[in-house]
Amino acid sequence: MEVQDQKIEPRNIHDGDWYWISRGVLDNFASKIGVIGLALYNVYASYAREKGKAFPSQRTIAEKLGISLKAVRKYNKILEEHNLIKVESGRKKGRPNVVILLKVKGRKFLPTTYESSSHLGGKELPTKENNMKENTIKVDAKASPVDVIDYFKKRVKEVKGFCPEIDYGKDGRLAKERLKKYSFGELKELIDWYLNSESFEKFGASLSICLSNFIINLWKASKSVQRSVSNLYPLWQGGS
């Protein structure tokens, strides 16, 4: 059987069959929103083109991506939490939602510790070392509800050996509220304390319970007791 030579034709962006997304979405958010989140964002970009608004129904999107309606709703919330899109409900019953692609301020999310270079107008491209420094030093200022959820899932897996169920709507909203009052570092401390407390044995792997006022008050009380004990019985550092 003869194998016919096939002509290779490189893509041509001038033929009109294209759409675009900001490089900032891929560089700064892909690992946070996941493969499905990135695919969903691309679908919206395909429908929105240069106008920034998309009107596809959730069922249409689910069919295009081969995912469930539940997954579409879940990742819509994740994209909204990362300020990549805004979903507005259809004004009339039966009308699809309007999805607005928000402006991605890529330079704002890049590490600011670059040294001069010939790239990007004198700015050095992000390196693994710089990204690690950025995450370590400034994570509190840039933490999102998804960061809290991801940390909770990670620690439950490490400490308890299983993956917890997450209600991205309820847990995400509560995490957002707690980040207004507590730093990401404090919430991580709270989560670690909860996983090793008696409360976990009573209430289980629920992030909403962990972030509840009841658990936060118990956590604060335990810290207060620890400080009191330390003040009453300071470590003796005498010479030998």
C-alpha positions as CSV (number, residue, x, y, z in Angstrom):
1,M,0.0,0.0,0.0
2,E,1.4,3.4,-1.0
3,V,1.7,6.0,1.6
4,Q,0.9,9.4,0.1
5,D,3.0,12.3,1.1
6,Q,0.9,14.8,3.0
7,K,1.7,18.5,2.6
8,I,2.5,20.1,5.9
9,E,0.9,23.5,6.3
10,P,2.0,25.7,9.3
11,R,-0.9,27.6,10.9
12,N,-1.6,31.1,9.7
13,I,-3.0,33.5,12.2
14,H,-4.2,35.8,9.4
15,D,-6.8,33.3,8.2
16,G,-9.3,34.5,10.8
17,D,-9.8,31.1,12.5
18,W,-8.2,31.9,15.8
19,Y,-8.7,33.4,19.3
20,W,-6.2,34.5,21.9
21,I,-5.6,34.4,25.7
22,S,-3.1,36.3,27.8
23,R,0.2,34.6,28.5
24,G,-0.4,35.6,32.1
25,V,-3.2,33.0,32.3
26,L,-0.8,30.2,31.3
27,D,2.3,31.4,33.2
28,N,0.6,32.4,36.4
29,F,-2.6,30.5,36.8
30,A,-2.5,27.2,34.9
31,S,-1.1,25.2,37.9
32,K,-3.8,26.7,40.1
33,I,-6.9,26.3,37.9
34,G,-5.8,22.9,36.6
35,V,-6.2,21.4,33.1
36,I,-10.0,21.6,33.2
37,G,-9.9,25.2,34.3
38,L,-7.5,26.1,31.6
39,A,-9.6,24.3,29.0
40,L,-12.8,26.0,30.2
41,Y,-11.1,29.4,30.1
42,N,-10.0,28.7,26.5
43,V,-13.6,27.9,25.5
44,Y,-14.8,31.2,26.9
45,A,-12.0,33.0,25.1
46,S,-13.1,31.2,21.9
47,Y,-16.6,32.5,22.2
48,A,-15.8,35.9,23.5
49,R,-13.1,36.8,20.9
50,E,-12.1,40.4,21.3
51,K,-15.3,41.6,22.9
52,G,-14.6,39.9,26.2
53,K,-18.1,38.5,26.8
54,A,-19.2,34.9,26.1
55,F,-22.8,33.5,26.1
56,P,-22.5,29.7,25.7
57,S,-24.7,27.5,27.9
58,Q,-23.2,25.3,30.5
59,R,-24.6,22.3,28.6
60,T,-22.8,23.4,25.4
61,I,-19.5,23.8,27.3
62,A,-19.9,20.4,29.0
63,E,-20.5,18.7,25.6
64,K,-17.5,20.5,24.0
65,L,-15.1,19.5,26.8
66,G,-16.6,16.1,27.5
67,I,-17.1,16.9,31.2
68,S,-20.2,17.1,33.5
69,L,-22.3,20.1,34.2
70,K,-21.1,19.8,37.8
71,A,-17.5,20.2,36.7
72,V,-18.4,23.3,34.6
73,R,-20.0,24.9,37.7
74,K,-17.1,23.9,39.9
75,Y,-14.4,25.3,37.7
76,N,-16.4,28.4,37.0
77,K,-16.1,29.2,40.7
78,I,-12.4,28.5,40.6
79,L,-11.9,30.8,37.7
80,E,-13.9,33.5,39.5
81,E,-11.9,33.1,42.7
82,H,-8.7,33.8,40.7
83,N,-10.4,36.9,39.1
84,L,-10.1,35.5,35.6
85,I,-13.8,35.6,34.8
86,K,-17.0,37.1,36.1
87,V,-20.3,35.1,35.7
88,E,-23.5,37.2,35.5
89,S,-26.8,35.4,35.6
90,G,-29.1,35.6,32.5
91,R,-31.6,38.3,33.1
92,K,-34.5,36.2,31.7
93,K,-35.4,32.7,32.7
94,G,-33.9,30.2,30.3
95,R,-31.3,32.6,29.1
96,P,-27.6,31.5,29.4
97,N,-25.2,33.2,31.8
98,V,-22.9,35.9,30.6
99,V,-19.3,35.2,31.2
100,I,-16.9,38.2,31.2
101,L,-13.2,37.6,30.7
102,L,-11.5,39.9,33.1
103,K,-8.3,41.8,32.4
104,V,-5.2,39.7,33.4
105,K,-2.6,42.0,34.9
106,G,0.3,39.6,34.1
107,R,3.1,41.9,35.3
108,K,1.4,42.4,38.6
109,F,1.5,38.7,39.4
110,L,5.2,38.2,38.3
111,P,8.0,38.1,41.0
112,T,9.5,41.5,41.5
113,T,13.0,40.3,42.4
114,Y,14.2,40.1,38.8
115,E,17.7,41.3,37.9
116,S,18.5,43.2,34.7
117,S,18.7,41.1,31.6
118,S,18.2,41.3,27.9
119,H,14.7,39.7,28.2
120,L,11.4,41.6,28.4
121,G,12.8,45.1,28.4
122,G,15.5,44.5,31.0
123,K,13.6,42.1,33.2
124,E,14.8,38.6,33.9
125,L,12.4,35.7,33.1
126,P,11.0,33.9,36.2
127,T,13.2,31.2,37.6
128,K,12.3,28.3,39.9
129,E,14.4,29.9,42.6
130,N,12.7,33.3,42.3
131,N,9.2,31.7,42.3
132,M,10.1,29.8,45.5
133,K,11.2,33.0,47.1
134,E,8.1,34.8,46.0
135,N,5.8,32.0,47.4
136,T,7.7,32.0,50.7
137,I,8.0,35.8,51.3
138,K,4.8,37.2,49.8
139,V,2.3,34.3,49.8
140,D,0.1,35.9,52.5
141,A,-0.5,39.0,50.4
142,K,-1.5,37.0,47.4
143,A,-3.2,34.0,49.0
144,S,-6.6,33.0,47.6
145,P,-9.4,30.8,48.8
146,V,-8.1,28.1,46.5
147,D,-4.7,28.2,48.2
148,V,-6.4,27.5,51.5
149,I,-8.4,24.7,50.0
150,D,-5.3,23.2,48.4
151,Y,-3.3,23.3,51.6
152,F,-6.2,21.7,53.5
153,K,-6.4,18.8,50.9
154,K,-2.6,18.4,51.0
155,R,-2.4,18.2,54.8
156,V,-5.3,15.8,55.2
157,K,-3.6,13.6,52.6
158,E,-0.3,13.8,54.4
159,V,-1.6,13.5,58.0
160,K,-4.7,11.3,57.6
161,G,-3.9,9.4,54.4
162,F,-7.0,10.2,52.3
163,C,-8.4,13.0,50.1
164,P,-11.2,15.1,51.8
165,E,-14.4,16.1,50.1
166,I,-14.5,19.8,49.2
167,D,-17.5,22.0,48.7
168,Y,-15.8,24.7,46.5
169,G,-18.8,27.0,46.9
170,K,-19.2,26.9,50.7
171,D,-15.6,26.3,51.6
172,G,-14.3,28.8,49.1
173,R,-16.6,31.6,50.5
174,L,-15.7,30.9,54.1
175,A,-11.9,30.8,53.2
176,K,-12.3,34.1,51.4
177,E,-13.9,35.6,54.6
178,R,-11.2,34.3,56.8
179,L,-8.4,35.7,54.6
180,K,-9.8,39.1,55.3
181,K,-8.9,38.7,59.0
182,Y,-6.2,36.2,59.1
183,S,-3.0,35.7,57.1
184,F,-2.5,32.5,55.0
185,G,0.2,31.5,57.4
186,E,-2.2,31.7,60.4
187,L,-4.8,29.7,58.5
188,K,-2.2,27.0,57.7
189,E,-1.3,26.9,61.4
190,L,-5.1,26.6,62.2
191,I,-5.4,23.7,59.8
192,D,-2.4,21.9,61.2
193,W,-3.7,22.3,64.7
194,Y,-7.2,21.1,63.7
195,L,-5.9,17.9,62.0
196,N,-4.1,16.9,65.2
197,S,-6.9,17.9,67.7
198,E,-9.7,16.0,69.3
199,S,-12.1,18.2,67.2
200,F,-11.0,16.4,64.1
201,E,-12.0,13.1,65.5
202,K,-15.5,14.5,66.3
203,F,-16.2,16.5,63.2
204,G,-14.0,14.9,60.5
205,A,-12.2,16.4,57.4
206,S,-14.4,19.4,56.8
207,L,-12.7,22.6,55.9
208,S,-15.9,24.6,56.8
209,I,-15.8,23.1,60.3
210,C,-12.1,23.9,60.5
211,L,-12.7,27.5,59.6
212,S,-15.7,27.9,61.8
213,N,-15.7,30.5,64.6
214,F,-16.1,27.6,67.1
215,I,-12.9,25.9,66.0
216,I,-11.0,29.2,65.6
217,N,-11.9,30.1,69.2
218,L,-10.6,26.7,70.4
219,W,-7.4,27.2,68.4
220,K,-6.9,30.7,69.9
221,A,-7.6,29.3,73.4
222,S,-5.0,26.6,73.0
223,K,-2.4,29.2,71.8
224,S,-3.2,31.3,74.8
225,V,-2.7,28.4,77.2
226,Q,0.6,27.6,75.5
227,R,1.8,31.2,76.0
228,S,0.8,31.2,79.6
229,V,2.6,27.9,80.3
230,S,5.7,29.3,78.5
231,N,5.6,32.5,80.6
232,L,5.2,30.5,83.9
233,Y,7.8,27.9,83.1
234,P,10.5,29.5,80.8
235,L,13.2,27.3,79.6
236,W,16.2,27.3,81.9
237,Q,19.4,28.1,80.0
238,G,22.0,27.9,82.7
239,G,25.6,26.9,82.2
240,S,26.8,23.4,82.9
